[in-house]
Amino acid sequence: MKNNQTITVSAPGKLLLMGEHAVVYGYPCIGTAIDERIRVAVSRRDDSNFVLDASDVGLRDYRRKMQDIGKGDIPKEALFIEMAVRNVLLRCPQQAGIRVETKAGFSSQLGFGSSSAVTVASVFAVSQLFALPWDKKELFDVAYQTILDVQQKGSGFDAAAAIYGGTIFFAGGDKTTVPLAISAIPLVVGYTGAKADTATVVRSVAEKREKYPEKVDRIFHGIGKLVDEGKARMLDGDWERVGKLMDFNQEYLRDLGVSSEKLEALISAAKRTGAWGAKLSGAGGGDCMIALASEAKRAAVAEAIVGAGGVVINSTTGAPGVRLETTDSQDELFIVVDRNDTIVGYKTRHECHHNPDLVHRTVGALLFNADGQLLLQKRSMTKDMDPGLWGISCAGHVTKGQTDEEAIHRELQEELGVDVPLTFLKKFFVGDTRETERAAVYKGIHDGPFVPNAQEVAEIQFIDVAQLSGKVAKGEIQLTAGAFAALKETGVLP
């Protein structure tokens, strides 16, 4: 029994802190993901059409036959999304009609890497729809190829920032990404009000390099050295020195001819007001500038940028990378216990799922039919933990104020649309590097019918117990750690 589910993901925008243009030619750069996100929702269709709704950029109900995507004339608004879908399907043995819906949390006019963010989100969403087990490197390879297919040239940094999130050191040569342990950046972001065409600016630098190769390569080499020092100073928290390095970086960018009168006005205003340093961010020609300033100066720097005709964009740096948008409330309170199963407090779902020291109560049920087959459920792709893996018949957490028995009967109704008499089997502890659970498992008999909740369950299936061990060993069924433990502890698996 299957559900037609929608996979919803989001990817962040980015800001380049140092290393613009040089990164296109193999030098490193440093940048950060910001909390402005683009959301992409994908689902399968019963026909063979590709349908795109990107209403926030004026593209509604755009459709083509699946065999035609990526071919011929493509509307500008659909370019990256359509090519992303094509590149995933080229690597996927399954085929189906697909609907894609996008919603941007920031304007493409800002220069925050909207094209790369929507590309990464589209690649990740479609790969999840078809259960492709790609790691971040494989995801990057497909997203970067999509960007090259559309605009022929690009460093890959924007895609890396959208995938990895946080603040990263990106090597333009071998395209490796190194996450930097930086908690917060004292940044002020100013928008010029003028949208730049990134591809045009990048081409202008390429033409200048072709005409003056030695001069331009010296500039790139100088930028690369600044980035290397900038990485060390950022990790030290020496933001005043980083500001000076940004000033030097801006001088090189002026020499490349990618700054603009409006950018320079905002940069000058920020520095006159006491910013440690300021520069353009991204390709240049318009879009945004950034300034580093102490907490005491940031409000004045922001006011100066507005006074010079700019718009201050309030963004949080170090945002998470591309992710599934879960339907699980992260603020739900779980019961935290000690190793004697005595309640010691209450913590949120998010806290419990990110700290193995917070032992929290869970419950589960093994449902068998009259033939002795065990019901397994495949977890929805919108779950915050182990999406797409197989679990036992039903499982969930015990929330504040609930008993184990109340929790498991609630889970049966919420996940499967049934409630049946249950017999208690066993309690045990199970955990990994993310979390630790005190599990209580029950047993019941029910032949169905079931009404799976699509937000919780992607698929359910009765399995012969005698065949289960072999299917798990062959990887035909990938169990969650909790499900594997429950089946071992209750003797279902040897």
C-alpha positions in Angstrom: 0.0 0.0 0.0 1.6 3.3 -1.1 0.9 7.0 -0.7 1.5 9.7 -3.3 3.6 11.9 -1.1 5.1 15.3 -1.7 8.8 15.8 -0.9 9.5 19.4 0.4 13.0 20.6 0.8 14.7 24.0 1.3 18.1 25.3 0.5 19.7 28.6 1.8 21.1 31.6 0.0 24.7 32.6 0.4 27.1 35.4 0.9 30.7 35.4 -0.4 33.0 36.8 2.3 36.3 36.6 0.4 37.6 35.2 -2.9 35.2 36.4 -5.6 36.2 35.7 -9.2 39.5 34.1 -8.2 37.6 31.0 -7.1 36.4 30.5 -10.7 40.0 29.9 -11.7 40.9 27.4 -9.0 41.7 29.7 -6.0 39.9 29.3 -2.7 37.1 31.4 -1.3 35.2 31.7 2.0 31.5 32.1 2.3 28.5 31.5 4.5 24.9 30.3 4.1 22.2 32.7 5.1 18.8 32.0 6.6 16.9 33.2 3.5 15.7 29.9 1.9 14.1 28.7 -1.3 11.6 25.8 -1.0 10.9 23.2 -3.6 8.1 20.6 -3.4 8.1 17.7 -5.8 5.6 14.9 -6.3 5.0 12.2 -8.9 2.2 12.5 -11.5 0.1 9.8 -13.0 0.9 11.1 -16.5 4.2 11.6 -18.3 4.3 15.4 -17.9 6.8 17.7 -16.2 4.8 20.5 -14.5 6.3 23.5 -12.8 4.7 26.2 -10.7 7.0 29.0 -9.8 4.4 31.6 -9.3 6.6 33.9 -7.3 8.5 34.6 -10.5 5.4 34.6 -12.7 5.7 31.0 -14.1 2.4 29.1 -13.5 1.5 25.7 -14.7 4.5 25.4 -17.1 4.5 21.9 -18.5 6.3 19.7 -21.0 6.5 16.0 -21.8 9.1 14.3 -19.6 11.1 13.2 -22.7 11.4 16.9 -23.7 12.7 18.4 -20.5 16.1 20.1 -20.9 15.6 20.4 -24.7 14.8 23.3 -26.9 13.7 26.7 -25.7 13.3 26.9 -22.0 11.9 29.9 -20.1 14.6 31.6 -18.1 12.6 31.1 -14.9 12.5 27.3 -15.5 16.1 26.8 -16.7 17.9 25.6 -13.6 14.9 23.6 -12.3 14.2 21.8 -15.5 17.9 21.0 -16.1 18.2 19.8 -12.5 15.3 17.4 -12.9 16.8 16.1 -16.2 20.2 15.5 -14.6 18.7 13.5 -11.8 16.6 11.4 -14.1 19.6 10.6 -16.3 21.1 8.9 -13.2 17.8 7.2 -12.1 16.4 3.9 -13.3 12.9 5.0 -12.6 10.8 7.3 -14.7 7.6 9.2 -13.9 5.8 12.4 -14.5 6.9 15.1 -11.9 5.3 18.2 -10.5 7.6 20.8 -9.0 6.5 23.8 -7.0 8.9 26.5 -5.8 8.7 29.3 -3.3 11.5 31.7 -2.7 12.1 33.3 0.7 14.2 36.0 -0.9 14.3 37.9 -4.2 16.5 36.8 -7.0 17.4 40.4 -7.3 19.6 40.4 -4.2 22.5 38.3 -5.5 22.2 35.7 -2.7 22.7 32.8 -5.1 19.0 32.0 -5.9 19.8 30.1 -9.0 22.2 27.7 -7.2 19.8 27.4 -4.2 16.9 26.4 -6.4 19.2 24.0 -8.3 20.4 22.3 -5.2 16.9 22.1 -3.7 15.5 20.6 -7.0 18.3 18.0 -7.3 17.9 17.0 -3.7 14.1 16.9 -3.8 13.9 14.7 -6.9 16.7 12.4 -5.6 14.7 11.9 -2.4 11.5 11.3 -4.4 13.2 8.4 -6.1 15.1 7.3 -3.0 18.6 7.8 -4.5 21.1 7.3 -1.7 23.4 10.2 -2.6 25.8 11.8 -0.2 26.7 15.5 -0.3 29.5 15.0 -2.8 27.2 13.2 -5.2 24.6 15.9 -4.7 27.2 18.6 -5.4 28.4 16.8 -8.6 24.8 16.8 -10.1 24.0 20.3 -9.0 27.3 21.7 -10.3 26.9 20.0 -13.6 23.4 21.5 -13.8 24.9 25.0 -13.3 27.5 24.4 -16.0 24.8 23.1 -18.4 22.9 26.4 -17.9 25.6 29.0 -17.7 28.8 27.2 -19.0 31.0 28.6 -16.2 30.9 28.8 -12.5 33.0 28.1 -9.4 30.7 25.7 -7.7 30.9 27.7 -4.4 27.2 28.7 -4.5 26.1 25.1 -4.8 28.5 24.0 -2.1 27.1 26.7 0.3 23.6 25.6 -0.4 24.4 21.9 0.3 26.7 22.1 3.3 25.4 25.3 4.9 27.3 27.0 7.7 30.4 28.9 6.9 32.8 27.1 4.5 36.2 27.3 2.9 35.8 26.2 -0.7 38.7 25.2 -2.9 38.0 26.3 -6.4 40.5 23.8 -7.9 39.3 20.4 -6.7 35.9 21.6 -5.5 36.4 20.4 -2.0 34.4 22.0 0.9 35.8 22.5 4.4 33.2 23.5 7.0 34.6 26.2 9.4 33.7 26.2 13.1 32.4 29.7 13.2 29.3 30.4 15.3 28.5 34.0 14.3 29.9 36.7 12.0 29.5 40.4 12.9 28.2 41.3 9.5 26.1 44.1 8.1 24.6 43.4 4.6 23.7 46.3 2.3 21.8 46.0 -1.0 22.6 48.5 -3.8 19.1 48.3 -5.4 20.8 47.3 -8.7 20.6 43.8 -9.9 23.8 42.5 -11.6 24.0 39.9 -14.3 26.4 37.4 -12.8 27.2 35.6 -16.1 28.0 38.9 -17.8 30.3 40.1 -15.0 32.1 36.7 -15.0 32.5 36.9 -18.8 34.0 40.4 -18.5 36.6 39.1 -16.1 37.4 36.2 -18.4 37.9 38.6 -21.3 40.2 40.8 -19.2 42.2 37.8 -18.2 42.6 36.7 -21.8 43.8 40.2 -22.7 46.0 40.8 -19.6 46.8 37.3 -18.3 49.8 38.2 -16.1 48.1 41.1 -14.4 44.9 39.3 -13.8 46.6 36.1 -12.5 48.6 38.3 -10.1 45.3 39.7 -8.7 43.9 36.1 -8.4 47.1 35.0 -6.6 46.8 37.9 -4.2 43.2 37.2 -3.5 44.0 33.6 -2.8 46.6 34.6 -0.2 44.1 36.9 1.5 41.6 34.0 1.7 44.1 31.7 3.3 44.9 34.3 6.0 41.2 35.2 6.3 40.4 31.6 7.1 42.9 31.5 10.0 41.8 34.9 11.4 38.1 33.9 11.2 38.8 30.8 13.2 40.7 32.9 15.7 37.8 35.3 16.0 40.0 38.2 15.0 37.3 40.1 13.0 39.1 43.4 13.1 42.0 41.8 11.1 39.5 40.0 8.8 38.0 43.5 8.1 41.4 44.7 6.9 41.8 41.7 4.7 38.3 42.4 3.2 39.5 45.9 2.4 42.5 44.5 0.6 40.2 42.1 -1.3 38.0 45.0 -2.4 41.1 46.8 -3.8 41.8 43.7 -6.0 38.1 43.6 -7.1 38.3 47.3 -8.1 41.4 46.4 -10.2 39.3 43.7 -11.9 36.7 46.3 -12.7 33.8 44.5 -11.0 32.9 47.1 -8.5 30.4 49.9 -9.2 29.7 53.5 -8.2 26.8 52.4 -5.9 28.8 49.6 -4.3 31.6 52.1 -3.6 29.2 54.6 -2.0 27.9 52.0 0.4 31.4 50.6 1.2 32.7 54.1 1.9 29.7 55.0 4.1 30.3 51.9 6.2 34.0 52.5 6.6 33.5 56.2 7.5 31.1 55.1 10.3 33.7 52.7 11.9 33.3 49.4 10.1 36.4 47.2 10.4 36.2 46.5 6.7 33.8 46.4 3.8 33.7 45.0 0.3 31.3 43.8 -2.4 29.9 40.3 -2.1 29.5 38.1 -5.1 30.1 38.9 -8.8 29.9 42.6 -8.3 28.4 45.2 -10.7 25.6 45.7 -8.2 23.8 43.4 -5.8 25.2 43.4 -2.3 28.1 44.6 -0.2 29.1 43.5 3.3 30.8 45.2 6.2 32.3 43.9 9.4 31.7 45.9 12.5 31.7 45.7 16.3 28.5 45.3 18.1 28.8 48.9 19.3 29.1 50.2 15.7 26.8 47.9 13.7 23.7 50.1 14.1 25.6 53.2 13.0 27.1 51.3 10.0 23.6 50.1 9.0 22.2 53.6 9.3 25.1 54.9 7.1 24.4 52.3 4.4 20.8 53.4 4.3 21.9 57.1 4.2 24.0 56.3 1.2 21.0 54.9 -0.7 21.3 51.3 0.2 18.9 48.8 1.8 20.1 46.8 4.8 19.2 43.1 4.6 18.9 41.5 8.0 20.2 37.9 7.6 21.6 35.3 9.9 24.8 33.7 8.8 25.8 30.1 9.1 22.4 28.7 8.2 21.8 25.0 7.7 22.3 23.5 4.3 19.7 21.9 2.1 17.3 19.8 4.1 14.0 18.1 4.1 11.3 20.2 5.6 9.9 18.0 8.3 6.3 17.8 9.5 7.5 17.0 13.0 7.2 19.8 15.5 10.7 20.4 17.0 9.2 22.0 20.1 7.2 18.9 21.2 8.2 18.0 24.8 9.6 14.5 25.4 9.9 12.7 28.7 13.6 12.4 29.7 14.6 9.5 32.0 17.6 8.0 33.7 18.8 4.4 33.1 16.3 3.2 35.7 13.5 4.7 33.5 12.8 7.3 36.2 11.6 10.7 34.9 14.3 13.4 35.3 12.8 16.2 33.2 11.4 17.2 29.8 13.2 18.3 26.7 12.1 19.2 23.1 12.2 16.9 20.2 15.1 18.8 18.7 17.1 18.6 21.9 16.5 14.9 22.4 17.4 14.1 18.8 20.7 16.0 19.0 22.1 14.8 22.4 22.6 11.1 23.2 22.8 12.0 26.9 19.1 12.9 26.9 17.5 9.4 27.2 13.9 9.7 26.2 10.9 7.4 26.2 9.7 5.8 22.9 7.1 3.1 22.2 6.5 0.7 19.4 4.1 -2.0 18.2 4.6 -5.2 16.2 1.4 -6.0 14.4 1.0 -9.5 12.9 -1.8 -10.7 10.6 -3.6 -14.0 10.9 -0.9 -15.7 8.8 1.8 -14.5 11.1 3.3 -11.9 8.8 4.7 -8.8 10.4 3.6 -5.3 9.2 6.5 -2.9 8.5 6.2 0.7 7.6 8.5 2.8 5.5 8.9 6.3 7.1 7.7 9.4 5.2 10.4 11.6 3.7 9.2 14.4 5.8 10.3 12.8 9.0 13.1 14.5 10.9 14.9 11.2 11.7 15.6 8.4 9.3 13.3 9.5 6.4 12.8 6.8 3.9 14.0 3.9 6.1 11.8 1.0 7.3 10.5 0.8 10.8 8.4 -1.6 12.8 4.6 -1.5 12.4 4.2 1.6 14.5 6.5 3.7 16.7 6.6 7.1 18.4 7.6 9.1 21.4 6.1 9.5 24.8 5.3 13.2 25.3 4.9 15.1 28.5 1.8 13.9 30.5 1.5 10.6 28.7 1.9 7.0 29.8 3.5 4.4 27.5 0.1 2.8 26.9 -1.5 6.1 26.0 1.3 6.9 23.6 1.3 3.7 21.7 -2.4 3.7 21.2 -2.2 7.3 20.0 0.5 6.4 17.6 -1.5 3.5 16.1 -4.4 5.8 15.4 -2.2 8.7 14.1 0.0 6.5 11.8 -2.2 3.6 10.7 -5.8 4.8 11.4 -6.5 1.8 13.7 -6.5 0.8 17.3 -6.2 -2.8 18.5 -5.6 -4.6 21.8 -1.9 -4.9 22.6 0.3 -7.1 24.8 3.5 -5.6 26.4 6.7 -7.4 25.3 9.8 -5.7 26.5 11.6 -2.5 27.5 15.2 -1.8 26.5 17.7 1.1 25.7 18.9 1.8 22.2 21.1 4.7 20.9 23.6 6.0 18.5 25.7 9.2 18.2 22.5 11.3 17.7 20.1 10.1 20.4 19.4 7.5 23.1 15.9 6.0 23.6 14.2 3.9 26.2 12.0 1.8 24.1 8.9 -0.1 25.2 7.5 -2.6 22.6 4.1 -4.1 22.4 2.5 -6.8 20.2 -0.9 -7.0 18.5 -2.9 -8.8 15.7 -4.7 -7.0 12.9 -5.3 -7.9 9.3 -6.3 -4.4 8.3 -7.5 -2.4 6.5 -5.1 0.4 7.5 -5.3 4.1 6.7 -1.7 5.3 6.7 -1.0 9.0 7.4 1.0 10.3 4.5 2.9 12.7 6.8 4.1 9.8 8.8 4.1 6.8 6.5 5.3 6.4 2.9 4.4 2.7 2.5 3.3 -0.3 4.6 3.9 -4.0 3.8 3.3 -7.4 5.5 6.5 -9.4 5.4 7.0 -13.2 6.1 9.1 -13.3 9.3 11.2 -16.1 7.9 12.2 -14.0 5.0 12.9 -10.8 6.9 16.4 -11.6 8.0 17.5 -12.3 4.4 15.9 -9.2 3.0 17.7 -7.1 5.7 21.0 -8.8 5.0 20.7 -8.1 1.2 19.7 -4.5 1.8 16.3 -5.0 0.3 14.9 -3.6 3.5 16.9 -0.8 5.3 15.8 -0.7 8.9 16.1 2.2 11.3 18.5 1.5 14.2 15.5 1.5 16.5 13.6 -1.0 14.4 16.6 -3.3 14.1 17.0 -3.2 17.9 13.3 -3.8 18.5 13.3 -6.8 16.2 16.4 -8.3 17.8 15.3 -7.7 21.3 11.9 -9.4 20.7 13.5 -12.3 18.8 11.9 -11.5 15.4 15.4 -11.2 14.0 18.1 -13.7 15.2 
